[in-house]
């Protein structure tokens, strides 16, 4: 998904440069790390406490 986003044009996806920057700076998580964080959040006490959650905060 990330590669597809970075391959689009700015007109197709206005936040493209943010994702390009995250890739260049090493700010993207591996699929395994993302899955681990997601499971921890879904099974943890904070699940549902906020309408939006950023898994990078875990």
PyMOL Python script that loads the backbone (N, CA, C, O; Angstrom):
from pymol import cmd

cmd.read_pdbstr("""\
ATOM      1  N   UNK A   1       0.817  -1.177   0.000  1.00  0.00           N
ATOM      2  CA  UNK A   1       0.000   0.000   0.000  1.00  0.00           C
ATOM      3  C   UNK A   1       0.873   1.258   0.000  1.00  0.00           C
ATOM      4  O   UNK A   1       0.609   2.198  -0.750  1.00  0.00           O
ATOM      5  N   UNK A   2       1.894   1.276   0.826  1.00  0.00           N
ATOM      6  CA  UNK A   2       2.753   2.453   0.897  1.00  0.00           C
ATOM      7  C   UNK A   2       3.432   2.717  -0.441  1.00  0.00           C
ATOM      8  O   UNK A   2       3.522   3.866  -0.875  1.00  0.00           O
ATOM      9  N   UNK A   3       3.914   1.658  -1.103  1.00  0.00           N
ATOM     10  CA  UNK A   3       4.567   1.839  -2.402  1.00  0.00           C
ATOM     11  C   UNK A   3       3.584   2.401  -3.416  1.00  0.00           C
ATOM     12  O   UNK A   3       3.952   3.246  -4.233  1.00  0.00           O
ATOM     13  N   UNK A   4       2.345   1.943  -3.374  1.00  0.00           N
ATOM     14  CA  UNK A   4       1.324   2.443  -4.302  1.00  0.00           C
ATOM     15  C   UNK A   4       1.046   3.920  -4.036  1.00  0.00           C
ATOM     16  O   UNK A   4       0.898   4.703  -4.975  1.00  0.00           O
ATOM     17  N   UNK A   5       0.974   4.300  -2.774  1.00  0.00           N
ATOM     18  CA  UNK A   5       0.738   5.713  -2.429  1.00  0.00           C
ATOM     19  C   UNK A   5       1.883   6.578  -2.937  1.00  0.00           C
ATOM     20  O   UNK A   5       1.649   7.632  -3.529  1.00  0.00           O
ATOM     21  N   UNK A   6       3.108   6.144  -2.712  1.00  0.00           N
ATOM     22  CA  UNK A   6       4.256   6.949  -3.134  1.00  0.00           C
ATOM     23  C   UNK A   6       4.393   7.013  -4.651  1.00  0.00           C
ATOM     24  O   UNK A   6       5.061   7.909  -5.168  1.00  0.00           O
ATOM     25  N   UNK A   7       3.771   6.080  -5.376  1.00  0.00           N
ATOM     26  CA  UNK A   7       3.834   6.066  -6.838  1.00  0.00           C
ATOM     27  C   UNK A   7       2.772   6.964  -7.479  1.00  0.00           C
ATOM     28  O   UNK A   7       2.791   7.167  -8.693  1.00  0.00           O
ATOM     29  N   UNK A   8       1.858   7.498  -6.687  1.00  0.00           N
ATOM     30  CA  UNK A   8       0.816   8.367  -7.224  1.00  0.00           C
ATOM     31  C   UNK A   8       1.352   9.775  -7.440  1.00  0.00           C
ATOM     32  O   UNK A   8       2.477  10.099  -7.060  1.00  0.00           O
ATOM     33  N   UNK A   9       0.530  10.587  -8.049  1.00  0.00           N
ATOM     34  CA  UNK A   9       0.879  12.000  -8.198  1.00  0.00           C
ATOM     35  C   UNK A   9       0.262  12.784  -7.049  1.00  0.00           C
ATOM     36  O   UNK A   9      -0.647  12.304  -6.372  1.00  0.00           O
ATOM     37  N   UNK A  10       0.758  13.977  -6.841  1.00  0.00           N
ATOM     38  CA  UNK A  10       0.215  14.855  -5.800  1.00  0.00           C
ATOM     39  C   UNK A  10      -1.267  15.159  -6.064  1.00  0.00           C
ATOM     40  O   UNK A  10      -2.050  15.321  -5.128  1.00  0.00           O
ATOM     41  N   UNK A  11      -1.636  15.232  -7.340  1.00  0.00           N
ATOM     42  CA  UNK A  11      -3.034  15.489  -7.691  1.00  0.00           C
ATOM     43  C   UNK A  11      -3.938  14.319  -7.294  1.00  0.00           C
ATOM     44  O   UNK A  11      -5.099  14.517  -6.935  1.00  0.00           O
ATOM     45  N   UNK A  12      -3.398  13.102  -7.362  1.00  0.00           N
ATOM     46  CA  UNK A  12      -4.178  11.921  -6.996  1.00  0.00           C
ATOM     47  C   UNK A  12      -4.293  11.747  -5.489  1.00  0.00           C
ATOM     48  O   UNK A  12      -5.303  11.256  -4.986  1.00  0.00           O
ATOM     49  N   UNK A  13      -3.247  12.154  -4.774  1.00  0.00           N
ATOM     50  CA  UNK A  13      -3.220  11.977  -3.320  1.00  0.00           C
ATOM     51  C   UNK A  13      -2.462  13.147  -2.715  1.00  0.00           C
ATOM     52  O   UNK A  13      -1.234  13.199  -2.773  1.00  0.00           O
ATOM     53  N   UNK A  14      -3.199  14.085  -2.136  1.00  0.00           N
ATOM     54  CA  UNK A  14      -2.586  15.333  -1.680  1.00  0.00           C
ATOM     55  C   UNK A  14      -1.588  15.153  -0.538  1.00  0.00           C
ATOM     56  O   UNK A  14      -0.755  16.032  -0.315  1.00  0.00           O
ATOM     57  N   UNK A  15      -1.650  14.038   0.188  1.00  0.00           N
ATOM     58  CA  UNK A  15      -0.710  13.811   1.294  1.00  0.00           C
ATOM     59  C   UNK A  15       0.492  12.959   0.862  1.00  0.00           C
ATOM     60  O   UNK A  15       1.220  12.440   1.709  1.00  0.00           O
ATOM     61  N   UNK A  16       0.696  12.817  -0.433  1.00  0.00           N
ATOM     62  CA  UNK A  16       1.771  11.970  -0.967  1.00  0.00           C
ATOM     63  C   UNK A  16       3.136  12.320  -0.375  1.00  0.00           C
ATOM     64  O   UNK A  16       3.875  11.429   0.044  1.00  0.00           O
ATOM     65  N   UNK A  17       3.473  13.599  -0.336  1.00  0.00           N
ATOM     66  CA  UNK A  17       4.801  14.004   0.144  1.00  0.00           C
ATOM     67  C   UNK A  17       5.031  13.604   1.597  1.00  0.00           C
ATOM     68  O   UNK A  17       6.162  13.322   1.991  1.00  0.00           O
ATOM     69  N   UNK A  18       3.980  13.579   2.384  1.00  0.00           N
ATOM     70  CA  UNK A  18       4.126  13.128   3.783  1.00  0.00           C
ATOM     71  C   UNK A  18       4.594  11.678   3.827  1.00  0.00           C
ATOM     72  O   UNK A  18       5.475  11.327   4.612  1.00  0.00           O
ATOM     73  N   UNK A  19       4.006  10.840   2.984  1.00  0.00           N
ATOM     74  CA  UNK A  19       4.362   9.427   2.969  1.00  0.00           C
ATOM     75  C   UNK A  19       5.742   9.200   2.364  1.00  0.00           C
ATOM     76  O   UNK A  19       6.466   8.299   2.788  1.00  0.00           O
ATOM     77  N   UNK A  20       6.105  10.003   1.387  1.00  0.00           N
ATOM     78  CA  UNK A  20       7.458   9.930   0.831  1.00  0.00           C
ATOM     79  C   UNK A  20       8.462  10.284   1.927  1.00  0.00           C
ATOM     80  O   UNK A  20       9.479   9.608   2.085  1.00  0.00           O
ATOM     81  N   UNK A  21       8.177  11.331   2.673  1.00  0.00           N
ATOM     82  CA  UNK A  21       9.061  11.748   3.765  1.00  0.00           C
ATOM     83  C   UNK A  21       9.172  10.699   4.855  1.00  0.00           C
ATOM     84  O   UNK A  21      10.260  10.472   5.384  1.00  0.00           O
ATOM     85  N   UNK A  22       8.068  10.057   5.197  1.00  0.00           N
ATOM     86  CA  UNK A  22       8.110   8.997   6.211  1.00  0.00           C
ATOM     87  C   UNK A  22       9.004   7.851   5.760  1.00  0.00           C
ATOM     88  O   UNK A  22       9.767   7.305   6.558  1.00  0.00           O
ATOM     89  N   UNK A  23       8.913   7.486   4.490  1.00  0.00           N
ATOM     90  CA  UNK A  23       9.760   6.402   3.959  1.00  0.00           C
ATOM     91  C   UNK A  23      11.230   6.811   4.022  1.00  0.00           C
ATOM     92  O   UNK A  23      12.072   6.034   4.472  1.00  0.00           O
ATOM     93  N   UNK A  24      11.536   8.012   3.578  1.00  0.00           N
ATOM     94  CA  UNK A  24      12.920   8.484   3.533  1.00  0.00           C
ATOM     95  C   UNK A  24      13.531   8.621   4.922  1.00  0.00           C
ATOM     96  O   UNK A  24      14.733   8.418   5.095  1.00  0.00           O
ATOM     97  N   UNK A  25      12.713   8.962   5.908  1.00  0.00           N
ATOM     98  CA  UNK A  25      13.238   9.172   7.260  1.00  0.00           C
ATOM     99  C   UNK A  25      13.185   7.920   8.128  1.00  0.00           C
ATOM    100  O   UNK A  25      13.571   7.954   9.297  1.00  0.00           O
ATOM    101  N   UNK A  26      12.704   6.809   7.555  1.00  0.00           N
ATOM    102  CA  UNK A  26      12.593   5.581   8.347  1.00  0.00           C
ATOM    103  C   UNK A  26      11.406   5.592   9.292  1.00  0.00           C
ATOM    104  O   UNK A  26      11.389   4.851  10.275  1.00  0.00           O
ATOM    105  N   UNK A  27      10.418   6.420   9.006  1.00  0.00           N
ATOM    106  CA  UNK A  27       9.262   6.566   9.883  1.00  0.00           C
ATOM    107  C   UNK A  27       8.136   5.572   9.660  1.00  0.00           C
ATOM    108  O   UNK A  27       7.102   5.655  10.322  1.00  0.00           O
ATOM    109  N   UNK A  28       8.317   4.634   8.739  1.00  0.00           N
ATOM    110  CA  UNK A  28       7.286   3.627   8.491  1.00  0.00           C
ATOM    111  C   UNK A  28       7.594   2.371   9.290  1.00  0.00           C
ATOM    112  O   UNK A  28       8.746   1.949   9.380  1.00  0.00           O
ATOM    113  N   UNK A  29       6.571   1.785   9.862  1.00  0.00           N
ATOM    114  CA  UNK A  29       6.734   0.540  10.629  1.00  0.00           C
ATOM    115  C   UNK A  29       6.703  -0.660   9.693  1.00  0.00           C
ATOM    116  O   UNK A  29       6.126  -0.605   8.607  1.00  0.00           O
ATOM    117  N   UNK A  30       7.327  -1.729  10.127  1.00  0.00           N
ATOM    118  CA  UNK A  30       7.230  -2.978   9.369  1.00  0.00           C
ATOM    119  C   UNK A  30       5.816  -3.536   9.534  1.00  0.00           C
ATOM    120  O   UNK A  30       5.135  -3.200  10.503  1.00  0.00           O
ATOM    121  N   UNK A  31       5.370  -4.376   8.615  1.00  0.00           N
ATOM    122  CA  UNK A  31       4.053  -4.989   8.780  1.00  0.00           C
ATOM    123  C   UNK A  31       3.928  -5.745  10.112  1.00  0.00           C
ATOM    124  O   UNK A  31       2.874  -5.716  10.748  1.00  0.00           O
ATOM    125  N   UNK A  32       4.992  -6.408  10.521  1.00  0.00           N
ATOM    126  CA  UNK A  32       4.967  -7.167  11.778  1.00  0.00           C
ATOM    127  C   UNK A  32       4.814  -6.244  12.984  1.00  0.00           C
ATOM    128  O   UNK A  32       4.046  -6.532  13.902  1.00  0.00           O
ATOM    129  N   UNK A  33       5.546  -5.142  12.974  1.00  0.00           N
ATOM    130  CA  UNK A  33       5.458  -4.190  14.081  1.00  0.00           C
ATOM    131  C   UNK A  33       4.078  -3.544  14.121  1.00  0.00           C
ATOM    132  O   UNK A  33       3.504  -3.366  15.196  1.00  0.00           O
ATOM    133  N   UNK A  34       3.558  -3.200  12.975  1.00  0.00           N
ATOM    134  CA  UNK A  34       2.227  -2.601  12.917  1.00  0.00           C
ATOM    135  C   UNK A  34       1.168  -3.579  13.434  1.00  0.00           C
ATOM    136  O   UNK A  34       0.276  -3.192  14.189  1.00  0.00           O
ATOM    137  N   UNK A  35       1.271  -4.845  13.025  1.00  0.00           N
ATOM    138  CA  UNK A  35       0.313  -5.856  13.490  1.00  0.00           C
ATOM    139  C   UNK A  35       0.395  -6.036  15.001  1.00  0.00           C
ATOM    140  O   UNK A  35      -0.629  -6.157  15.673  1.00  0.00           O
ATOM    141  N   UNK A  36       1.617  -6.053  15.534  1.00  0.00           N
ATOM    142  CA  UNK A  36       1.798  -6.200  16.983  1.00  0.00           C
ATOM    143  C   UNK A  36       1.144  -5.041  17.721  1.00  0.00           C
ATOM    144  O   UNK A  36       0.432  -5.247  18.703  1.00  0.00           O
ATOM    145  N   UNK A  37       1.385  -3.829  17.249  1.00  0.00           N
ATOM    146  CA  UNK A  37       0.811  -2.648  17.900  1.00  0.00           C
ATOM    147  C   UNK A  37      -0.717  -2.653  17.811  1.00  0.00           C
ATOM    148  O   UNK A  37      -1.404  -2.279  18.762  1.00  0.00           O
ATOM    149  N   UNK A  38      -1.232  -3.075  16.678  1.00  0.00           N
ATOM    150  CA  UNK A  38      -2.681  -3.127  16.495  1.00  0.00           C
ATOM    151  C   UNK A  38      -3.321  -4.113  17.466  1.00  0.00           C
ATOM    152  O   UNK A  38      -4.327  -3.798  18.102  1.00  0.00           O
ATOM    153  N   UNK A  39      -2.744  -5.295  17.581  1.00  0.00           N
ATOM    154  CA  UNK A  39      -3.275  -6.301  18.509  1.00  0.00           C
ATOM    155  C   UNK A  39      -3.181  -5.794  19.944  1.00  0.00           C
ATOM    156  O   UNK A  39      -4.127  -5.949  20.716  1.00  0.00           O
ATOM    157  N   UNK A  40      -2.054  -5.192  20.308  1.00  0.00           N
ATOM    158  CA  UNK A  40      -1.911  -4.643  21.664  1.00  0.00           C
ATOM    159  C   UNK A  40      -2.989  -3.600  21.950  1.00  0.00           C
ATOM    160  O   UNK A  40      -3.564  -3.570  23.038  1.00  0.00           O
ATOM    161  N   UNK A  41      -3.252  -2.754  20.972  1.00  0.00           N
ATOM    162  CA  UNK A  41      -4.275  -1.721  21.175  1.00  0.00           C
ATOM    163  C   UNK A  41      -5.666  -2.345  21.280  1.00  0.00           C
ATOM    164  O   UNK A  41      -6.433  -2.003  22.180  1.00  0.00           O
ATOM    165  N   UNK A  42      -5.990  -3.246  20.375  1.00  0.00           N
ATOM    166  CA  UNK A  42      -7.328  -3.843  20.361  1.00  0.00           C
ATOM    167  C   UNK A  42      -7.634  -4.641  21.620  1.00  0.00           C
ATOM    168  O   UNK A  42      -8.793  -4.751  22.020  1.00  0.00           O
ATOM    169  N   UNK A  43      -6.612  -5.194  22.241  1.00  0.00           N
ATOM    170  CA  UNK A  43      -6.819  -6.004  23.443  1.00  0.00           C
ATOM    171  C   UNK A  43      -6.488  -5.253  24.727  1.00  0.00           C
ATOM    172  O   UNK A  43      -6.603  -5.809  25.820  1.00  0.00           O
ATOM    173  N   UNK A  44      -6.082  -4.003  24.602  1.00  0.00           N
ATOM    174  CA  UNK A  44      -5.683  -3.229  25.772  1.00  0.00           C
ATOM    175  C   UNK A  44      -6.802  -2.398  26.350  1.00  0.00           C
ATOM    176  O   UNK A  44      -7.867  -2.273  25.745  1.00  0.00           O
ATOM    177  N   UNK A  45      -6.569  -1.830  27.513  1.00  0.00           N
ATOM    178  CA  UNK A  45      -7.592  -1.052  28.213  1.00  0.00           C
ATOM    179  C   UNK A  45      -7.937   0.279  27.533  1.00  0.00           C
ATOM    180  O   UNK A  45      -9.007   0.832  27.788  1.00  0.00           O
ATOM    181  N   UNK A  46      -7.062   0.801  26.680  1.00  0.00           N
ATOM    182  CA  UNK A  46      -7.315   2.089  26.036  1.00  0.00           C
ATOM    183  C   UNK A  46      -8.209   1.971  24.798  1.00  0.00           C
ATOM    184  O   UNK A  46      -8.652   2.984  24.255  1.00  0.00           O
ATOM    185  N   UNK A  47      -8.474   0.745  24.351  1.00  0.00           N
ATOM    186  CA  UNK A  47      -9.286   0.575  23.143  1.00  0.00           C
ATOM    187  C   UNK A  47     -10.663   1.208  23.320  1.00  0.00           C
ATOM    188  O   UNK A  47     -11.367   0.917  24.287  1.00  0.00           O
ATOM    189  N   UNK A  48     -11.040   2.069  22.387  1.00  0.00           N
ATOM    190  CA  UNK A  48     -12.339   2.726  22.418  1.00  0.00           C
ATOM    191  C   UNK A  48     -12.373   4.013  23.217  1.00  0.00           C
ATOM    192  O   UNK A  48     -13.397   4.697  23.237  1.00  0.00           O
ATOM    193  N   UNK A  49     -11.279   4.358  23.873  1.00  0.00           N
ATOM    194  CA  UNK A  49     -11.253   5.568  24.700  1.00  0.00           C
ATOM    195  C   UNK A  49     -11.216   6.842  23.858  1.00  0.00           C
ATOM    196  O   UNK A  49     -11.668   7.897  24.303  1.00  0.00           O
ATOM    197  N   UNK A  50     -10.682   6.744  22.657  1.00  0.00           N
ATOM    198  CA  UNK A  50     -10.599   7.910  21.769  1.00  0.00           C
ATOM    199  C   UNK A  50     -11.164   7.527  20.403  1.00  0.00           C
ATOM    200  O   UNK A  50     -11.038   6.375  19.987  1.00  0.00           O
ATOM    201  N   UNK A  51     -11.786   8.476  19.699  1.00  0.00           N
ATOM    202  CA  UNK A  51     -12.366   8.144  18.396  1.00  0.00           C
ATOM    203  C   UNK A  51     -11.318   7.841  17.328  1.00  0.00           C
ATOM    204  O   UNK A  51     -11.603   7.123  16.369  1.00  0.00           O
ATOM    205  N   UNK A  52     -10.100   8.385  17.485  1.00  0.00           N
ATOM    206  CA  UNK A  52      -9.012   8.145  16.538  1.00  0.00           C
ATOM    207  C   UNK A  52      -7.769   7.777  17.333  1.00  0.00           C
ATOM    208  O   UNK A  52      -7.448   8.420  18.332  1.00  0.00           O
ATOM    209  N   UNK A  53      -7.073   6.741  16.885  1.00  0.00           N
ATOM    210  CA  UNK A  53      -5.859   6.308  17.565  1.00  0.00           C
ATOM    211  C   UNK A  53      -4.721   6.218  16.564  1.00  0.00           C
ATOM    212  O   UNK A  53      -4.904   5.681  15.472  1.00  0.00           O
ATOM    213  N   UNK A  54      -3.573   6.722  16.907  1.00  0.00           N
ATOM    214  CA  UNK A  54      -2.377   6.619  16.090  1.00  0.00           C
ATOM    215  C   UNK A  54      -1.514   5.518  16.695  1.00  0.00           C
ATOM    216  O   UNK A  54      -1.002   5.667  17.804  1.00  0.00           O
ATOM    217  N   UNK A  55      -1.352   4.412  15.969  1.00  0.00           N
ATOM    218  CA  UNK A  55      -0.597   3.279  16.507  1.00  0.00           C
ATOM    219  C   UNK A  55       0.873   3.611  16.740  1.00  0.00           C
ATOM    220  O   UNK A  55       1.558   2.899  17.474  1.00  0.00           O
ATOM    221  N   UNK A  56       1.362   4.685  16.124  1.00  0.00           N
ATOM    222  CA  UNK A  56       2.744   5.067  16.369  1.00  0.00           C
ATOM    223  C   UNK A  56       2.956   5.581  17.777  1.00  0.00           C
ATOM    224  O   UNK A  56       4.095   5.709  18.228  1.00  0.00           O
ATOM    225  N   UNK A  57       1.859   5.881  18.484  1.00  0.00           N
ATOM    226  CA  UNK A  57       1.964   6.362  19.862  1.00  0.00           C
ATOM    227  C   UNK A  57       2.175   5.227  20.861  1.00  0.00           C
ATOM    228  O   UNK A  57       2.383   5.483  22.047  1.00  0.00           O
ATOM    229  N   UNK A  58       2.125   3.992  20.404  1.00  0.00           N
ATOM    230  CA  UNK A  58       2.267   2.843  21.321  1.00  0.00           C
ATOM    231  C   UNK A  58       3.676   2.357  21.373  1.00  0.00           C
ATOM    232  O   UNK A  58       3.973   1.402  22.091  1.00  0.00           O
TER     233      UNK A  58
END
""", "prot")
cmd.dss("prot")
cmd.show_as("cartoon", "prot")
cmd.util.cbc("prot")
cmd.orient("prot")
